[in-house]
């Protein structure tokens, strides 16, 4: 008689900087670490920002993506992997990748809406950055750090980040409090590749939600600077009309660049005014090309989506189903910690 043997894939053990935690079968290194309460820097969770870069000291892993497109040959040769795109194949000993950091002083705190603040930091040294990148910020050096995307007004030693304030968070209430102007924090060098694949060809659709506006607006400004006649449609998804911000800059771009067109998608408004869409942005993506004043082909559009992960993924699905090519679509999701629960419809991280 033949006997069937069923083997369940075993879980492995991971050790990061001396702390042991279970590596759950079928889960990425990042998911296992966060589920166990082990701090590991991360941001996009889709493999583009490199925030979760770590080094495998011993053991075997399997990457879900082709690392040659994301890491240097030196990084690969020295055992570096992306924790958000890597599965364990054995017990692992890991080390976090070292990140250069510098001190910075909070110089300005400006409320942009009922939930979003713009915080300006003056760094001790000038940081090289590209639009779409992010930084790690902590109240203490290398402790309790969080990732924030760099916003478009940044220049020289002035680093600007747009932050959704979470009262339950340990960092955002401090950074968004004007009483902390003058406080010293620690900030990392800029990281990530969101928006860097843009070759300046073809029309561009940019969708941002909440505090993702500043990052996306920086990428749009850079795109228009390279090609002033480029067709660009910008959609900012917010809840109510009062949550709009950076209207002056949007109007300025509209006046200076003939191909720039912007809209606000107001999820909690039933009637639309000029440059507005009533309801969630996803309901308008069935025939989103009709929102742009000139006729175009869906396959020609490059797409950038930044902000709320739930909304970003829903937009991605609609656009791919509508003919947008997958290799022309990029996302930067402000993801909550794995397993985190929120009572708020906006799923940005509690930080």
N, C-alpha and C positions, 0 to 999 in steps of 0.2 A: 504494500500500500504506500502510495506516495504521500509524503508529509510536506505540508506547506509551512514554511517558516516566515514569519512576518517580523521585520526588524523596524523598530521606530528609530528615526534619526536621533541620535543622542545630542544633548546639549553639551556645550564645552564651557571651559572656565577661562575668563579673561582677567588680566592684571594690568591696570593702568596706573603708572606712577606709584606702585606699591599697594594699590587698593584692588582687591579681588571682587569680581562680580560675575554672575552667570551670563553666558552667551547663549541666547535663546535660539533654538533651531528655526531657521527660516527668517530670522530677523537680522537687520544690518547691525554692524558694530555700534553705530550711533544709537539705534533704537534700544539695544540691550543696555548700553551705558546709561542712557537717560531713564529708562524704566527702573534701573537699580539705584538711581540717585547719584550717579557718578558724573561729575562735571566734565563736559567735553565741549569745546567751542563749536558752534555751528550757526548756520544762517539759512541758506536757500533750500537745503535738503534735496536738491536735484543735481548736484555735482558740478556746479559752475563757479561757486564763490571760493572754493578751497578753504573755507573757514575750518572745516572739520579734518583737515589734513593731519595725519598721525603716522608714526613709524612703527612697523612690525619688527620688534626685537627678536622674537622667536615665534614659530608656528606658521601655519599656512592659511591663506585667505583666497577668496575668489571675488574678483571685481565684476560688478554688473555693467560697467561701462568700459570703453577702451581708454585706458589711462594715458596712452600715447598722445591723445588729443588734449589732455587736461594738465598733465604733469611733465616736468622736464625729464630728460633721460637720467640726469644725476639724481633727481628725487626718486625715480623708479628704481634705479640701481641701489639706492641706500634703503630700500624697503618702505618707502612712503606710500600710503593708500588714502583714499577718501572714505572716512568712516560711514558716511551716509549712503555709499554705493558699494559696500563691501560686506561679504558674508564670511563667517568663520568656517574653516575646514578642519580645525584642530584647536587645542588649547592655545591661547595667545598671551604673549607679553607685549604690551604696547607702551609707546612713549609719545607724548604730545609734541608736535612740531614747535620749535621755538619761534616766538613772534616778537619782533622788535617793538618797543613801546616808548612813549615819552610822556612827560607831564603836560597838562593843559589846564587852563583857567577858564571857568565859565564867565563870559563877558556880557551875554545878552540872553534873555528869555522872553519870547514873544508868543502870546496865544494866537493861533491862526483860526481855530474854530472851537467848538465846545469840547473837543476831545484831542486836538492836535496842537502841539507847541513846537516852535522853532527855537532851537538852542544853538548859540554860537560859542565856540571854544577857541581860545587863543593858545596854540601849541608852542611848546618851548623851542621846537625846530620846525621848519617848513616840511610838510609831508607831500610827497609826489602822489597824485591821484588822477584817476580818470572818471568821468561821469559813469554812474552805475555801480561803482565800488562801495564797499562798506568798511567800517572800522569797529574794533572792539573797544568798549568803554567800561571802566570800573572805578569805583570810589577808592579802591586800594589796588596797588600794583599786583596784577595776575590773580586777583581774587574777585569772585562774584561779577565776572565780566558779562556783558551783553553786546550783541551786534546791532548796529544801526547803520542804515544806508546814508551815504553822503548826499547832501542836497545841493541844488544848483547854485546858491550864492557863494559857495566855498571858493576861497582863493588865498594863495600864499600860506600864511600861518593861521588864517581863519578857517576853521572847519565847522560847517553847519550841518546839523542833523535835525530832521523832523521826527518828533516822538509822539506816539499815542500814549497819553497818560493813563496808567492803570493804578487805581488807588490801592489795590492789593499787592502791587509790585514793590520790589525793594530798591529799584533804581530810578524808574521814570518819575515818581513823585518828587524825588530829590532834584533831578535835572530840570524838571518843569516848574520848580518853585523859584520865583524871582528873588526870594530871600537868600538863595544860595549863590547869587552872582558874586564872583570873586573866589569861589571854592575851587580847590585843585582836584582834578581827577586824572586818571591815567588813560591814555589812548594809544591804540596800536597803529602800525603802518596800515595803509589802505590795501584791501584785498578784493579779489573777485574779478569776474570777466563778463558780468551781465551787460549786454548791449555792445560788447567789443567786437562782435562778429559783423556788425553792420558795415556793409561795403558802400553805402551811399547810393546804391542803385535801386530803382523802383520805388513805388509809394510806400509810406510807412504808416501803420496803425499803432498808436500807443494808448494803452488802457491802464489807468492807475486807480487805486482805491485808497481813500483816507490819506495817511501819511506817506503813501507811495508816490504822491504827486511830485515832491521835490526831486527825487531820484530820476523819475521818468522825464520831468521837465528838463533836467540837465542833459539827458541823452538827446532829447528833441532839439534843444538849442545847439548842441554839437552837430547834429545831423543837418540842420538848416545852415549852420556856418560853413559846412563843407559843400553844400549844394543848395543855394538860396532859392532855387526854383523847384525844389522837391515837393511832391504832393504828400502832405502829412495831415492825418486826422487824429486828434487828441481827444480822448474821452476820460473825464474824471468822475468816478463813481462815489457818491456820498449819499447820506441819508436825506438831509433836508437842505433847503435853499440857504439857510444860515450857515451851513457847514462849508460853503465855498471859500476858497482863499487863493491868493496869487492871481486874482482877476486882472490886475493891472498888467502883469507880465504876459498873460494870455492875450490880452487885447493888443499889447505892443507887438507881439509876434504876428498877430493877425494883420496888423497894419503894415508891417515891414516885409512880410513874406507872402506873396500872392497864393501859394499853394497850401498855406496853413489854415486849418479849420478846426475849431474846438467845440466840444459839447460837454454838458454836465448831465449825468444820469442820476436822478434823484429818486432813490428807492422808496421813500415815504411821502412823496408828493403825487397828487392825482392829476394835476394840471401843469403843463409846461409853458415856460416863457421863452424868449429868444435865447438861442444856444443851449436849450435844455431838452432833456428826454424825461418823461414821467415814468417812473417805475424802474425796476432793476435793469441794469445794462444788458443782461443776457437775453431779455425778451426782444431787444432791438437787433440782435446779431443774426437773426434769421435772414434778414436782407440788409446787412450792415453797409453794403456798398452804396445803397440808396441814400445813406446819410451824408455821403460826400458829394459836394456840388458837381463834380465832373465824373463822367463814366470811366471806370477802370475794370481790369480783370482781377478776380480774387487771387489767382495763382501768382500774380506779380507782386502782391503785397508782402512786406516784411512786417512782423508783429512783435511788439514788446508789451508784456503784461507784468505789472508790479503791484504788490500789496496783499490783501486778504487772500489766503490760500484757497478757501472754498470758492470764492468768486473767480479767482484766477483760473482754477481748474475747470469751472463751468464755462468760462469764456473760451478756454482752449478747446474744449470738446466741440462747442458750437462752431468755432472758426475752422477747425480741421474738417468737420463734417461739411462745411460750406465751401471747401476748396482751397483753403490756405495750405501751403506746403509745410510739412512738419519741420524741415531743416531751416525754414525761414521764421520760425516762431520761438521766442525766448521768454522765459518766465523768471521772476524773482519773487518768491513767496515769503511773506513775513510769518513763518510757521510758528505755532505754539509748541511747547515741549511735548514730546510723544506721550500720549495718555492723559494730557492735561484736559481739564474740563472748564468750560466757560459758560456763564449765564448770559453772556453778551453775544449778539449776533455777529459782531465784528470779531474775527478769530485771530487778530494779531496777538503776539505773545504777551503774557503777563510779565512785564519787566520794569 
